[in-house]
Amino acid sequence: MVNQSFAVPTIDGKLCAHFGHCENFAIVAVENDKIISETFVAPPVHQPGTYPNFLAEMGVNTIITGGMGPKAQDIFTQNNIEVYLGVELKEPKELVKDYLDSKLISGENQCDH
């Protein structure tokens, strides 16, 4: 049974600095504080609000990203999804491992809208 599900927007297999510009989302499943799977899924056509709702429907608990606009942040908050902004450009599994090890550092939102 999956305890947590993380979403990381990616481009070329690494974190995409801007949430809305990603080519895929890495969905990383965690069970008992261990990564059990990583799946890359293509997002729907980008319109304001579609990505957060898409990820909420997938059962994501936490989003790790470089930056995102306020509307996306609001939708995640409404769906009780934790948001980490301004993180380093790393591979999704590395970011989730940092989160699990309490080493994930949030920084400045890399999105200016």
C-alpha positions as MATLAB code, in Angstrom:
seq = 'MVNQSFAVPTIDGKLCAHFGHCENFAIVAVENDKIISETFVAPPVHQPGTYPNFLAEMGVNTIITGGMGPKAQDIFTQNNIEVYLGVELKEPKELVKDYLDSKLISGENQCDH';
ca = [
       0.000    0.000    0.000;
       1.305    3.443   -0.958;
       1.608    5.820    2.004;
       2.534    8.918    0.028;
       2.555   10.014   -3.572;
       4.828   12.802   -4.771;
       4.667   14.723   -8.055;
       7.706   16.420   -9.555;
       7.378   18.392  -12.830;
      10.185   17.326  -15.152;
      11.940   18.151  -18.360;
      14.598   15.768  -19.663;
      14.185   13.635  -16.515;
      15.059   16.403  -14.037;
      13.049   18.968  -12.133;
      11.533   21.603  -14.395;
      12.013   24.982  -12.723;
       8.547   26.147  -13.799;
       5.639   23.883  -12.892;
       3.499   24.875  -15.902;
       6.257   24.298  -18.464;
       7.038   20.652  -17.712;
       6.963   17.874  -20.297;
       6.059   15.164  -17.752;
       5.304   14.650  -14.091;
       7.330   12.100  -12.190;
       4.955   10.367   -9.796;
       7.016    8.852   -6.993;
       5.271    6.399   -4.676;
       6.540    5.926   -1.132;
       5.710    3.159    1.305;
       7.076    3.051    4.859;
       9.475    5.914    4.024;
      10.977    3.993    1.076;
      10.585    4.843   -2.613;
       8.780    1.940   -4.273;
       8.145    3.305   -7.764;
       8.634    6.195  -10.149;
       6.349    6.702  -13.133;
       6.442    9.499  -15.677;
       3.055   10.738  -16.897;
       2.258   13.317  -19.544;
       0.135   16.193  -18.249;
      -3.109   17.303  -19.882;
      -3.170   20.390  -22.092;
      -1.994   23.291  -19.941;
      -4.734   25.684  -18.919;
      -4.876   27.549  -15.596;
      -5.831   25.024  -12.917;
      -5.604   21.853  -15.007;
      -2.291   20.542  -13.636;
      -3.185   20.875   -9.931;
      -6.585   19.232  -10.487;
      -5.003   16.462  -12.591;
      -2.487   15.687   -9.830;
      -5.151   15.862   -7.097;
      -7.229   13.309   -9.033;
      -4.136   11.060   -9.172;
      -3.964   11.100   -5.378;
      -0.758   13.112   -5.055;
       0.021   14.229   -1.475;
       3.054   16.455   -2.119;
       4.286   18.513   -5.077;
       7.982   19.403   -5.306;
       8.753   22.136   -7.814;
      10.912   25.107   -8.666;
       8.045   27.541   -8.979;
       4.356   27.975   -9.706;
       1.750   30.678   -9.858;
      -0.571   31.590   -7.004;
      -3.672   29.991   -8.569;
      -1.959   26.587   -8.728;
      -0.784   26.983   -5.130;
      -4.344   27.815   -4.038;
      -5.777   24.730   -5.758;
      -3.182   22.495   -4.100;
      -3.990   24.050   -0.715;
      -7.719   23.472   -1.263;
      -6.938   19.803   -1.965;
      -4.694   19.461    1.136;
      -1.619   18.866   -1.035;
       1.706   19.970    0.415;
       3.766   22.276   -1.856;
       7.551   22.681   -1.815;
       8.773   25.597   -3.960;
      12.201   26.772   -5.002;
      13.954   23.419   -4.691;
      17.203   22.428   -6.411;
      17.225   21.112   -9.973;
      17.703   17.400   -9.271;
      16.205   14.120  -10.385;
      12.767   13.373   -8.872;
      13.898   10.405   -6.760;
      16.707   12.503   -5.272;
      14.232   15.221   -4.302;
      11.844   12.742   -2.695;
      14.744   11.106   -0.839;
      15.769   14.561    0.434;
      12.161   15.069    1.610;
      12.119   11.697    3.383;
      15.466   12.479    5.030;
      14.170   15.943    6.116;
      16.812   17.562    3.886;
      14.568   19.102    1.225;
      15.123   22.834    1.245;
      12.494   25.221   -0.072;
      13.721   28.429   -1.596;
      12.363   31.338   -3.538;
       9.467   30.667   -5.903;
      11.044   30.532   -9.370;
       7.810   31.673  -11.006;
       7.003   35.350  -11.374;
       3.243   35.238  -11.972;
];
